[in-house]
Amino acid sequence: MLRINGLWFISNQITSCLVNASAEVVWLPLPRFDSSAAFCKLLDEKKGGSFEVNTAVESRIEQRYLCPNILESRFFTKDGNAVIVDFLPFGETALIRKFKTDVPLTFRLSPKFNYAGEAPTVETVRDGIIFKRQSKQEGFELRVFSDSVKKIGKDVIEVDRGEGYLYFLYSEDVSKGAFSDKGIVFAYPEEAFSRAKLEWEQILSSGKEKGPSVYNLSEKLQEAYTRSLSTIIGLFYLPSGAPVAAPTTSLPETIGGPRNWDYRFIWVRDSCIMAEALIKAGFTQFGTDIIGFLLRVMDMSSKPFDQPLYALDGLSPKPEVEIGWLDGFNGSKPVRVGNAAYRQIQLDIEGFFMHALYTYVNETKDIDFLRRNFKYVEYVADWVSKNWTMKDAGIWEESMQQDFTFSKVMMWVTLSTAGRMAEVIGKEDRWKGDRYRLKDWIFKNGVKDGHFVKSASDAEMDAALLVLPLLDFVDEKDPLFSATLKIIENELVKQSYIFRYKKDTIGEAMHPFSLCSTWLSRVYTKLGMVREAEKTMSALYDVCGKSLLLGEHIDIENKDFLGNFPQGFVHGSAVIAMIELSDAIKKQGR
């Protein structure tokens, strides 16, 4: 059975790759994040295809990140050791596996097209293999750079003791690929490795030099903080300057259940959380890139974000379809490509955008940027002022539209931050009246029996209500919020993990939601309960493997994650939570 917390993530900001605990590549979309996967074992262990490596005798494997987004796997055997380094070269649609070994190694690969729906024709050539899509020029090429090759077969490379590189390249036209006359322009593996390593090290160090220190946290949380930042940056699709929500599709929220979705899109909400995290952590340029992308896709003639998610190029996502021939992750069907959620009305997302923009202005004092883009602020706030009475699908994308309390609060955030930003540049806060009317509506309709509730028509509890004091909608010690927090702790918290709600229109919530753990930790920090905050964050990382990557849902029983992986907005919110926690610990003198 595949485990999610045994997966390692690497990226070149065009696509990404997942490698399991056996150093086997089980997921690699090419040429970009949202493409069909050349290796798709993650979604079908038998038919999906993978890129595996084995030693001739039994081995023990240890893995670590050599640097951000470059993975090292060490094999220890009675006859000697081997090292595999996996990375994706910058600017190329390729995977390179660097090896150095004291023992013979066998690499076996079975790339396929159209999510394992089409097998390639295979041709062995000198120094490699060409996998070509039938009746098309598209293909994958494996080129071997090594003097240690013993055998090149149709799906296998055998190497003796020594070192070298396996260069796996995607080409739209193999006649212009790695084995063509044009092949000389593609990466020289040693240079590609040096460049990738230097680039990732510089990206991380340059941001951390400007950001806050989190030395007050435990050693594990400090490492997790750094890992979250490198993961978020790895999720960026560099050509557009915004991150995918997650690099996978159809990893199930519940094993055997129907909640299997494609997350390889740029969600407004998720991107804003990641932008805020990057800005607060000192990676201002990446945060600005996200805000710039969202400004470019904004619709100035209707709802500002008329869809909650966008394709990597900023256009509408492709229609949602099912890939019927794949069995799914651990047998969880259906496998879906595309996401129909783009048709939903979600009214909270403008608030997330405005909060991220305000965070940028507040942290950088870049008043010129605000002045240049204030027309967008005005348009968003004007639209919300006119339309805050609408119903929507909410943050949890429910099938029945309601007056969700959280959505109304986020619309209040839109008007509140617009007013603040107007004052920064000496303009009038003309949304004050609507802001007061909206807040009054929330207190009349989103409160029942002395506490906040999920919606005006649903008295159930919703963990998104934890965010209210984090957005300055209410004070963290307000009796209404105190009562809300107590009910959330009693009804939604289990073994330090938090369910987002008890049930929705599809059914019962089966597993806790990782994002909610970061919110609860932030609330505890704000209340001065730093030990409880630290305990909540530590429990979240207890589910992680050595990669310290976070998933969407938590399988308490099996101590594993469920849902698409790694999950960008969880990492973003975790970064914010750890910055705030570290500051609080420092103030308490610990």
Secondary structure, DSSP 8 states (H G I E B T S, - for coil): ---GGG-EEEE-SS-EEEE-TTS-EEEEESSSTTS-EEE-GGG-TTTS--EEEEESS--EEEEEEEETTEEEEEEEETTEEEEEEEE--TTSSEEEEEEEESS-EEEEE---BTTTTB--EEEEETTEEEEE-TTSS-EEEEEEEES-EEEE-SSEEEE-SEEEEEEEEEES-GGGSTTSGGGGGS--HHHHHHHHHHHHHHHHHHHHHHS---TTS-HHHHHHHHHHHHHHHHTEETTTTEE-S-S-B---SSTTSS---B--SEEHHHHHHHHHHHHHTT-HHHHHHHHHHHHHH--SSSSTTSSSEE-TTSS-----EE-TT---GGG----EES-GGGGS--SSHHHHHHHHHHHHHHHH--HHHHHHHHHHHHHHHHHHHHHTT--B-TTTT-SS-B-BHHHHHHHHHHHHHHHHHHHHTT---TTHHHHHHHHHHHHHHSEETTEE-SBTTB-S--GGGGGTGGGTSS-TT-HHHHHHHHHHHHHTEETTEE-S-SB-SS-B--S-BHHHHHHHHHHHHHTT-HHHHHHHHHHHHHS--TT----SEEETTTTEEESSSS-HHHHHHHHHHHHHHHHHHHHHT-
